[in-house]
Amino acid sequence: MENNLFMKFPPEVVWHIFEHAARSSTPTCKALCLVNSWCRQLALAYLFSTVILPTEAAVKDFRAMIFLQANPNDDPTATRGSQKLRLPDFVPSEHVQNLWMEDAYNGVQKVMESCYNAEHVAMDQESFLHLMYVPLVRSYFAPEPSLPERSHLLQLVIIDADHRWNRASRQGGSQGLLSTGITHIRLASPMTRDSDALDITPFPQLTHFAMPLVSCLAQDPIVVIGLLQNSNLQMLVCVISGSDERELARTWLRDVRKDCTNACLVESFGLRLREEWEAEVRGGKSIWEKALAYTRMVLEVDGLA
């Protein structure tokens, strides 16, 4: 009886319910893959929409799975774990929208070649520098048929950035691998004093730039003002790491907002970086939205709004 009632639901309503459930969390999405074939077909795309690769081994397994999907009859590098993930008529990497990679240097090129639909990517600095030097060659795939080129603009978090983060582009080593497609960059670690570290000219489409407050204060004020006066930069966000920095941050904001209205603040509320990033890409407010709200609140308290 209950089954008969369920079958009377309009198919689009049932599809919407399962789609909402698949979006809700990775465990729920995995469970839905076991329901039946059509539900699995729906859930798989959401299962791979956000991929977390926290170790070098995880990156290696993901690379092997990518190779296995593209070359089902030629599997010299796939691990036992990746063999179990063979998904006929489904290419996981095409569905990746959000990607977190750590210790990915040896595999970052192949992963980024394959995940050409990714819009939010977080990676370690060495992997980023490697990508700035090396062009995409798609060596995993046969020349025919050709795969789509990256068409999505990219929002990037450099997990362990220091003053070397843009060294490749400053030295003329960039071959257009990422720089022309990056619109948002967040440097998640403090930098020491180095004026060149705030050079964003190699990223012509960059509109949003974020870094720890201490990194901003460590630089020459003239360099920071020059960055704020960049005509393409819509937001420069300084991230406060704790309550001890609030008054210092407000002082900085009062000073720079006299001339530059694209300066903003945001406070990290105790979440670890990966947790914060994952909450954002799964539908939460972005750091940029939080910064606009936080800055507005500070300015209203100070009577400057």
C-alpha positions as CSV (number, residue, x, y, z in Angstrom):
1,M,0.0,0.0,0.0
2,E,2.7,2.4,1.0
3,N,4.7,1.6,-2.1
4,N,1.6,2.2,-4.3
5,L,1.2,5.6,-2.8
6,F,4.9,6.4,-3.3
7,M,4.7,5.4,-6.9
8,K,1.8,7.9,-7.5
9,F,4.2,10.8,-6.7
10,P,5.0,12.8,-9.9
11,P,8.4,11.7,-11.1
12,E,9.8,15.3,-11.0
13,V,8.8,15.6,-7.3
14,V,10.6,12.3,-6.5
15,W,13.6,13.4,-8.5
16,H,13.7,16.8,-6.7
17,I,13.5,15.1,-3.3
18,F,16.4,12.8,-4.1
19,E,18.4,15.6,-5.6
20,H,18.0,17.7,-2.5
21,A,19.1,14.7,-0.4
22,A,22.1,14.1,-2.6
23,R,23.2,17.7,-2.1
24,S,22.9,17.6,1.7
25,S,25.9,15.5,2.6
26,T,28.4,13.0,1.3
27,P,27.2,10.1,3.5
28,T,23.6,10.7,2.3
29,C,24.8,10.8,-1.3
30,K,26.7,7.5,-0.9
31,A,23.6,5.9,0.6
32,L,21.5,7.0,-2.3
33,C,24.0,5.4,-4.7
34,L,22.9,2.1,-3.2
35,V,19.1,2.6,-3.7
36,N,18.7,1.7,-7.3
37,S,20.2,2.4,-10.7
38,W,18.4,5.6,-11.6
39,C,19.0,7.0,-8.1
40,R,22.7,6.1,-8.4
41,Q,22.8,7.9,-11.7
42,L,21.4,11.0,-10.1
43,A,23.6,10.9,-7.0
44,L,26.9,10.2,-8.6
45,A,27.2,13.7,-10.1
46,Y,26.7,15.2,-6.6
47,L,29.0,12.7,-5.0
48,F,31.9,13.9,-7.1
49,S,30.9,17.6,-7.2
50,T,33.1,18.2,-4.1
51,V,36.4,16.2,-3.9
52,I,38.7,16.3,-0.9
53,L,42.2,14.9,-1.4
54,P,43.9,15.6,2.0
55,T,47.0,13.4,1.4
56,E,49.5,12.5,-1.3
57,A,48.1,9.0,-1.3
58,A,44.5,10.3,-1.9
59,V,45.8,12.4,-4.8
60,K,47.5,9.3,-6.3
61,D,44.3,7.2,-5.9
62,F,42.2,9.9,-7.6
63,R,44.7,10.1,-10.5
64,A,44.6,6.3,-10.9
65,M,40.8,6.4,-11.0
66,I,40.8,9.2,-13.6
67,F,43.1,7.0,-15.7
68,L,41.0,4.0,-15.2
69,Q,37.8,5.8,-16.4
70,A,39.5,7.2,-19.5
71,N,41.4,4.0,-20.3
72,P,39.3,1.0,-19.1
73,N,41.4,-1.5,-21.1
74,D,44.8,-0.1,-20.2
75,D,45.3,0.0,-16.4
76,P,49.1,-0.2,-15.5
77,T,48.9,2.3,-12.7
78,A,45.5,1.8,-11.0
79,T,45.5,0.7,-7.4
80,R,43.3,-2.0,-6.0
81,G,41.1,0.7,-4.5
82,S,40.7,2.6,-7.7
83,Q,39.8,-0.7,-9.6
84,K,36.7,-1.0,-7.3
85,L,35.7,2.5,-8.3
86,R,35.3,1.7,-12.0
87,L,32.1,3.4,-13.1
88,P,30.9,2.5,-16.6
89,D,29.6,5.3,-18.7
90,F,30.4,7.9,-16.0
91,V,33.5,10.2,-15.9
92,P,33.8,11.5,-12.3
93,S,36.3,14.2,-13.1
94,E,33.8,16.0,-15.4
95,H,31.5,16.6,-12.5
96,V,34.1,18.0,-10.1
97,Q,33.2,21.6,-9.2
98,N,35.1,21.9,-5.9
99,L,38.5,20.4,-5.3
100,W,40.8,20.4,-2.2
101,M,44.3,19.0,-2.7
102,E,47.2,18.8,-0.3
103,D,50.7,17.4,-1.0
104,A,49.5,17.2,-4.6
105,Y,52.7,18.3,-6.4
106,N,53.3,15.0,-8.2
107,G,49.7,14.7,-9.4
108,V,48.3,18.2,-9.5
109,Q,48.8,18.6,-13.3
110,K,46.9,15.5,-14.2
111,V,44.1,16.2,-11.8
112,M,43.6,19.8,-13.0
113,E,43.7,18.7,-16.6
114,S,40.9,16.3,-15.9
115,C,38.8,18.4,-13.6
116,Y,38.3,21.2,-16.2
117,N,34.9,22.1,-14.8
118,A,36.2,22.9,-11.3
119,E,35.3,26.4,-10.1
120,H,36.7,26.4,-6.5
121,V,40.1,24.9,-5.9
122,A,42.3,24.8,-2.8
123,M,45.9,23.5,-3.0
124,D,49.3,23.7,-1.4
125,Q,51.7,26.4,-2.6
126,E,54.2,24.0,-4.2
127,S,51.4,22.5,-6.4
128,F,50.3,26.0,-7.4
129,L,53.9,27.0,-8.3
130,H,54.2,23.9,-10.4
131,L,51.0,24.7,-12.3
132,M,52.3,28.2,-13.0
133,Y,55.3,26.8,-14.7
134,V,53.8,23.8,-16.6
135,P,51.2,24.0,-19.4
136,L,48.3,21.6,-19.5
137,V,49.0,18.8,-21.9
138,R,46.2,16.2,-21.1
139,S,48.7,13.4,-21.4
140,Y,46.3,10.9,-19.9
141,F,44.0,11.1,-22.9
142,A,44.2,10.2,-26.6
143,P,44.4,13.2,-29.0
144,E,41.0,12.2,-30.5
145,P,38.3,13.0,-29.5
146,S,39.6,16.2,-27.9
147,L,38.3,17.2,-24.5
148,P,36.8,20.6,-23.7
149,E,39.3,23.3,-22.6
150,R,38.8,24.9,-19.2
151,S,35.9,27.4,-19.6
152,H,35.1,28.1,-16.0
153,L,36.7,31.0,-14.1
154,L,38.5,29.8,-11.0
155,Q,38.4,30.8,-7.3
156,L,41.6,29.6,-5.6
157,V,42.8,29.1,-2.1
158,I,46.5,28.7,-1.5
159,I,46.6,26.8,1.7
160,D,50.2,27.4,2.9
161,A,51.1,30.6,1.0
162,D,54.1,32.6,1.9
163,H,55.9,35.4,0.0
164,R,56.9,33.0,-2.7
165,W,53.3,32.2,-3.8
166,N,53.5,34.1,-7.1
167,R,57.3,33.6,-7.7
168,A,56.7,31.8,-11.0
169,S,54.6,34.6,-12.5
170,R,57.0,37.3,-11.2
171,Q,59.9,35.6,-12.8
172,G,58.1,35.3,-16.1
173,G,57.7,31.5,-15.8
174,S,53.9,31.5,-16.1
175,Q,52.7,30.0,-19.3
176,G,49.0,30.9,-19.0
177,L,48.1,27.7,-17.2
178,L,46.0,29.3,-14.5
179,S,46.7,33.0,-14.4
180,T,44.3,34.0,-17.1
181,G,41.4,32.2,-15.5
182,I,41.7,33.1,-11.8
183,T,39.2,35.7,-10.5
184,H,39.5,35.1,-6.7
185,I,42.7,34.3,-4.7
186,R,42.9,33.7,-1.0
187,L,46.3,33.4,0.7
188,A,45.6,31.4,3.8
189,S,48.9,31.7,5.6
190,P,50.8,34.8,6.9
191,M,53.5,36.3,4.7
192,T,56.7,38.1,5.8
193,R,57.5,41.5,4.5
194,D,58.0,41.4,0.7
195,S,56.5,44.0,-1.5
196,D,56.6,41.8,-4.6
197,A,54.3,39.3,-2.8
198,L,51.4,41.6,-3.4
199,D,52.0,41.9,-7.1
200,I,48.8,40.7,-8.8
201,T,49.5,42.0,-12.3
202,P,50.1,38.5,-13.6
203,F,46.5,37.7,-12.9
204,P,44.5,40.0,-15.3
205,Q,41.1,38.7,-14.4
206,L,41.6,38.9,-10.6
207,T,38.8,40.9,-8.9
208,H,39.0,39.5,-5.3
209,F,42.1,39.0,-3.2
210,A,42.2,37.9,0.5
211,M,45.1,37.4,3.0
212,P,45.6,37.4,6.7
213,L,45.7,40.8,8.4
214,V,49.2,40.3,9.6
215,S,50.3,39.8,6.0
216,C,48.8,43.1,5.0
217,L,50.4,45.0,8.0
218,A,53.8,43.4,7.3
219,Q,54.0,45.1,3.9
220,D,54.9,48.6,3.0
221,P,51.7,50.8,3.3
222,I,52.4,52.3,-0.1
223,V,52.4,48.9,-1.7
224,V,49.1,48.0,0.0
225,I,47.5,51.3,-1.2
226,G,48.8,50.6,-4.7
227,L,47.1,47.2,-4.6
228,L,43.8,48.8,-3.4
229,Q,44.0,51.3,-6.2
230,N,44.2,48.5,-8.9
231,S,41.3,49.3,-11.1
232,N,40.4,45.6,-11.5
233,L,40.4,44.7,-7.8
234,Q,36.9,44.9,-6.4
235,M,37.7,43.6,-3.0
236,L,40.9,43.3,-0.8
237,V,39.9,41.3,2.2
238,C,42.0,41.1,5.3
239,V,41.2,38.1,7.5
240,I,41.3,38.5,11.2
241,S,42.4,35.3,13.0
242,G,41.1,36.1,16.5
243,S,39.7,38.7,18.9
244,D,43.2,40.0,19.7
245,E,43.4,41.5,16.2
246,R,40.0,43.2,16.1
247,E,41.0,46.7,17.3
248,L,44.1,46.6,15.2
249,A,42.0,45.6,12.2
250,R,39.5,48.4,12.8
251,T,42.3,50.9,12.9
252,W,43.6,49.7,9.6
253,L,40.1,49.7,8.1
254,R,39.4,53.3,9.2
255,D,42.7,54.5,7.6
256,V,42.4,52.8,4.2
257,R,38.7,53.3,3.8
258,K,39.3,57.1,3.6
259,D,40.6,56.6,0.1
260,C,39.8,53.0,-0.9
261,T,36.3,51.6,-0.5
262,N,37.3,48.2,-1.8
263,A,39.1,47.4,1.5
264,C,37.2,44.9,3.7
265,L,37.6,42.8,6.8
266,V,36.3,39.4,7.9
267,E,36.8,37.3,11.0
268,S,37.5,33.6,11.0
269,F,35.3,32.2,13.7
270,G,37.3,29.2,14.8
271,L,36.6,26.8,12.0
272,R,39.6,25.1,10.5
273,L,40.4,26.3,7.0
274,R,39.2,23.1,5.2
275,E,36.0,23.0,7.2
276,E,35.4,26.7,6.3
277,W,36.1,26.1,2.7
278,E,33.9,23.0,2.4
279,A,31.0,24.8,4.1
280,E,31.3,27.6,1.6
281,V,31.4,25.4,-1.5
282,R,28.5,23.3,-0.3
283,G,26.2,26.3,-0.4
284,G,27.2,28.4,2.6
285,K,28.2,32.1,2.5
286,S,31.5,32.8,0.8
287,I,34.3,34.6,2.5
288,W,33.6,37.5,0.2
289,E,29.9,37.7,1.3
290,K,31.0,37.4,4.9
291,A,33.5,40.2,4.4
292,L,31.0,42.6,3.0
293,A,28.6,42.0,5.9
294,Y,31.4,42.2,8.5
295,T,32.8,45.4,7.1
296,R,29.4,47.0,7.0
297,M,28.8,46.1,10.6
298,V,32.2,47.5,11.7
299,L,31.6,50.8,9.8
300,E,28.1,51.2,11.2
301,V,29.5,50.7,14.8
302,D,32.2,53.3,14.0
303,G,29.7,55.7,12.4
304,L,31.5,55.5,9.1
305,A,28.9,53.7,7.0
